Amino acid sequence: MSSVLFILTGATSWTQKDGSQRASGFWGEEFVVPHQIFSNAGVSITIATPEGSPAVVDGLSLSPEANNGDTAKVAAISAYLNLHGSALRAPARVADLDVGDFDAVFVPGGHGPMQDLAVHGGVGKILAEALNHPAKVVAAVCHGQASFLAAGDAASWTFKGRKLTAFSNAEETQVGLADNAPWLLEDRLRAAGAAYEAGTSWAPNVVIDGDLVTGQNPASAEATAKAVIELLSQRATAR
């Protein structure tokens, strides 16, 4: 049985350029859809946050407005979160985990990762170890790729030169959050040395670079998870 480590943000707010705090957390769809796909495939899942604090869903991600008015989808996401509420309330602490125990690391988005995962040394360490291991898969969706920024410094960034995607400047602008954001993820990834690739705003877009799988936005969560399953299956067959 394959095993996947889900690293979720432990942040409940995102500090804005003007110093205000915007309520945040992880994006519901980006956790629920991949978690369902991995569970249905028989994958063992461990949930962790940087310091073992509860993982809190961004309330905006449960609004009809953020889900194209699909109230049935919102209800299904909410029900799934309730089903796994105990695991989300008491996740593991990243520092207590050994990347050797997992076949893949998966990081859902939401703006919370911009607050904590992007600057957490323990998160960066486990991502670097996973990406540098020939048998591991690293994956992230939307703003989950902010966690990549913690994996090394400017001189030795683990993801330098790797092809990837993430929530785009255009999408951040379209949701009205770019102007007050302390920084934009696309800009930071490019500046750090990633070979960033943007697709059409809000449409599924997944970039696969060897053992690295990234999805651009919430609509990419399903395809990202399925790509990880495919890579895990290939590795299992090769063993």
N, C-alpha and C positions, 0 to 999 in steps of 0.2 A: 504493500500500500504506500502510495506517495504521501508526502506530508508538506503542508504549506504554512508558513508563518505570515499572518496578517499583521502588519504594523499600522495601527490607527493613531491618529492624533489624540492627545490628551487635553488639547486646548479647547476652551469654550468661548474664546473671543479672539479677535484679530486686531492688533493695534494699527490704527490708521495713521496716515501722514500727519493729520492735524492733532494726533494724540488721543483721539476718541477710541472707544472700544466697540467693535462691531461683533455682535453675537455670532458664533461660528461653531465648528465641530467638524465631523466627517459628513460627507454627502451620502444620503441614504441609499440611493440607487447604486452608487459605486462600491458600497459594501455588500448590499443584499444580493444583487445579480451575480457577482463573482462567487460569493459564498454559497449560493444555491447551486451554481454550476459545479464547483469543486465538491460540494457535499454529494450531489447526484452522481458524480463520477467516482465516489468512494474515497476521496482524498481526506486525509486527516488534517484538521485545521486547528491551529493555535492562534489566539488573539492576544496581542500585546500592545501596550502604549509605552512611551518613553520611561515613565516613572511608575507604571502600574496603576495610574489613576483611571477612573472610569472613562470610557469612550462615549462621548455624547454626540448624538446626531444633530446636525444643523437643522433647526426647525424650518428654515426656508425650503430645504430639500423635500419636505413633506407637504408643501403647499401645492394646490392645483395649478397655480400660475407657473411654477417651476417644472411642471410635468405635463405641459401642453393641455391643461384642463382635464386630464385623465384622472378622475376621482377614484376609479377602480384600481388604477395603478398605485395611487397614494395609499389606499386602504391595504393593498397587498404588501407594500413595502413596510408600512407601519406594523402589520400583523407579524411579519417575519422578524422585525426588530424586537417586538415584544416576546416572540418565541425564544430569541437568543439574548434576552435582556440580562440574564444572570452572568453570562460570559462577558458581555459588554460592561457590566458594572464592576466586574472583578477580573480584569485582564492580567496577563503576566507582565512583569517588568522586563524591558528589553535587555538590561544588563545581566539578568539572571538566565538568559538563554544562550545556547550554543548553536551557531549556524550549521554545524555539522549534523544536527538532528533534523534538519529540514532539506527538502529537495528544491524548494522555491520560497522566495520572499515576495509578498504582494502588498502594495501600498495604495489603498484607496485615497481619494482626494477629499474635496471640501476645502475651505480656506483655512481651516485649523492647521494643516501641515505647514502653511506659510509662517505660522507663529512659533511652533515648537520643533517639528521634524527637521526643518531647514537648518537648525542650529544645534541639534543634539548630537554630541559626539558619539554616544552609544549607538544611536541609530545609524550614523555614518559608518561606524566601525563594522556593524553587522552587514550593511549593504556592500561595503568594500570587500569584506571576506567572501560574501556570496558571489559577487560579480567576478572576483579573481579565482573562484573555484571552478574547474572545468566541468563539474557535474551539476552545478546549481543554476537555477533560473531566477532572474530578478525582473519584476514587473511592477508597474504603477499606472494609475489612471488620473488624468486631469491635473489637479494640484498636488497629487501624491508625489509627483516628481520633484517637488520642493525638497523632499527628503534627500535627494541625490546631492544637493549642495553641501550637505554635512560630511560627505565622504571624501575627505582630504582637503588640502589647501590649494591655492592658485598654482603652485609649482607641481603638485602631484595629485590632481583631482582624478578620482577613479573613473569618472565617466567622460573624461576628456577625449574628444574625437569620436565618441560613439554616436550613432544615428538614433534619434529619439524624437518624440513629440510630447506635447503637454498643452494645457490650456493656453490659448493664444492671446496675444495682445488685443487682437480684434474682438475676441469673445469677451475679454475682460472689459473692454470699452463698451461693447453692446449691452452688457448687464449693468452698466453705469458705475462700475467700481474702480476703473482705472485711475481716475483723477486723484482719488484720495488714498490709493494704495501706496504703501511705503516703497514698494518695488513690484515690478511685473515679472512673472515667472519666465516667460519667453525670453525677456531681456537678460535675466540672470543666467539662464542656461546657455544662451549664446555667448555671453561674455566669459563664462567659465570655460568654454571650449567645446561645448556639445555641437554636434551636427544636427541642429534642430530643423524639423520638417513640419510645417503646418498644412493641414488639409482644409476643406471647406468648413466654415464655422457651423457648429452644432451637428454636423454629420459624422457618422462613425469614421474614425481614422486610427489605424493601428500601425505602428512601425516596429518591425522585428529586425534586430541586429544581433544575430547569433543567439546568445542566451539572454538577451535583454529585450523585453517586450513592453511597449508603452502605448497607452491610449490617450487621445487628445482631450476628451470631454465625457460627460456622463453617458452619452449615446454610444461611446466606445467601450463601455465596461464589459458588455457581453462578449464582443469579439476579442477583447484583450484576454479575458479569462479562458476562452476557448483556445486561443493561441498557446497559452501556458499549458493547458491540458495536452495539447498536441505535442509540445516539446517534451513534457514529462513522459508521455507515451513512447516517444521515440527513444528516450534515454532508457526506459524500462526494457524495451525490445532489444536494445543494443547490449544490455548487461548479460 
